[in-house]
Amino acid sequence: MKKLISKLFLKVMGWKLVGEMPTGVKKAVLVCAPHTSNWDFPLALSAFTLSGLNLKYFIKKSWFFFPMNLFFKATGGVPVDRTKNIGLVEAMTLKLKEANEMIVAVPAEGTRSWVSKWKTGFYHIASGANVPLVMGFVDFKKKEVGFGPLVYLSGDFEKDMTLVQDFFSQKTPRFLEKYNPEIFDKK
């Protein structure tokens, strides 16, 4: 039923799912971008559902109020209190290491607002858990949502992040003024 609703939603919205979640990947970090609009979430969630992903994703704790908390828990939401330094990267790295199967989706910017550089927690979670990155995207120009390549990290932060940046630089956010394509500080 969820797949039918997701397929209908994308069709009504005029969007299409492109790419596939790589088969055989049991553990990964799904880095999601660009993230400038509330529409990013239902579009991406539809793609995840159609692809049969059972994943976890971060969402602001303030969204976990009744009855919304029921929806977010059912779809894999993990509440994050951004006012506290709770060691989120370390906690998710440990969960990913200990799990037999787990895909965790992380919005790279960490917010829908403009940022001077992307958060790099997705990279450090994947690196610390020794799992690959999968690129998850929304492209408002093409009206596409889906998956890009699987990236096995080399251990060279700048090289790996350049690959990520190059991929996402081809995607168009809903609000250009909220998007910074320069995703990390080059040394």
N, C-alpha and C positions, 0 to 999 in steps of 0.2 A: 504494500500500500504506500509506504514512504517513497519508494522508487517511482511509482506512478504520479504521486503528487509533485515530486521533484521534476520529473520530465515535463509534466503539464505546466508547472511554474516557469521553467526556462522557455518553453514554447510560447506561452502567453506573453512573456517579457521580450520575446524576439531574440533570445540568446541561444548559443549552442555550446555544447561540451566538446572540447578538443583535447587531444592527447589522452593518455591513459596512465593510471598509476602503474608503475612497473610491477610486473608479476613476480611473485616469489619473494618480494621484499616484506619481511615480517616486522622489522624495526627500522624506523627512519624518523627524521625531522622533516616535516612538510613546511617549508618556509613560504609564507603567503604575502603577496604584494601585487600591485600597489594597494594601499589601504587608506582611502581618503573619504569614504562614504559609508553610511549605514547599509546601503544596498550591497556592499561587498560581502557581508555575512550571509544573507539568504542565497545569493548567487553561488558562493563558495560551498555552502552547506548542501545545496542541491547537487553540485558536482561531486562532493564527497559521498553523498547518499547513492547517487547513480553508479558510482564506482565501487560501491560495497565496502567503503572504508568504515572501520570501527575505530574512531580516533578520539583523541583528547585535544582540547584547545583552551587557550587562556582567554578569560573575559573579565572585565572589571567587576569586582565584588558588588558594586552598587547595583548591578543588573540582577543579582540573586535575591529578588523579593518575590513573594507569592503573588500570582501564580507563575511568573516568568521563570523562577528557579526550577520548577518542574520541567519545563521545556529545555532549559540549558543543561540540567543534569542528564536528561534523557538523550541529548545529542552530543554528550561528551565534554560539556563545559567544566572548566576548572576555575573557580573564583580566585582572583588575584587582588590583594589589597595593596594598591600602589603607593600608599602612604607609609608603608613599613618596609624596611630592608629585611626580607625574610629568606634570602638565599634561594630564590626561585630557580635560578640556573642549576645550582647544586642539587636541589630537591628533584627537579625534573630529570637531570642526568642520572641520578641514582635510581629513580623509578624506571627509566628506560633501560638501564643496565640490568636491573633485576627482572624485568618482564620477559616472557617468552615471545610475546607479540605485542607491539605497541607502535602506533604512529601518533606523533604529537604535532599538531599544527600551531605554528607561531607566526603572528603577523609581524613582519620584520621591523616596521616602523614603531610598533608598540602603541600606536595611537592613530587616530584619523587626522590629527592636526599636522601642520608642517613641522618637520624636525630638521635640525642642522646636519644630523647624521643618523643613520639607522642604529637601532639597538643590535648588538651582536650576540645576544643570548642564544639565538638559534644555532649559530656557528659553534659556540662553546658547549652547548648541550650535545650536538651531534659529535663533535670532536671528543668530548669527555666520555661519551657512551660508545664511541667507535662505531657509529652508524652513518649511513649516507644522508645527504640532503635530497629532497625532491622539491622542485619548484612548482608552487601552486599559484595561479594568477587569475586576475580579472583584467579584461581589456575592453574598456568602454567604447573605444573607437571601432573595434571589430565586432563588439558584442559577443565576446568569447570568454569562457571560463574553463579552466582545466589545469592540465599538468604539463610541465616541461621535463627536462632531462633529470636523470638521477646523477648526482655528483658525489663521488667518493672523495673525501677531503685528503689533501696531500700533506697537510701539516704546515704548509706555507700559507699563513693567513692572508697575506696580500694577494697571492696568486689565486687562492680559492675565492676570495671575496670579489676579485675582478671578474671571475667567471659568473658569479651570481649577479653582479652589477650589469655585466654585458647582456645577460638574459633579460633582466627586468627592464632595462633601458628601452626595449622594444615594445613594452606594454604601456597602454594609455590609461591613466586613472580617470575617475569621474571629475575630480576637481584638480586641474593642473596646478593651481596656486597653492595647494596643500602638499604637493609632491616634490621631493628633492631626489633627483636621480643619482646624486653623488652619495652613495650609501655608507661609505666609511672613510675615516681619515687615513690617507695613505701616508706612510712613514717617510 
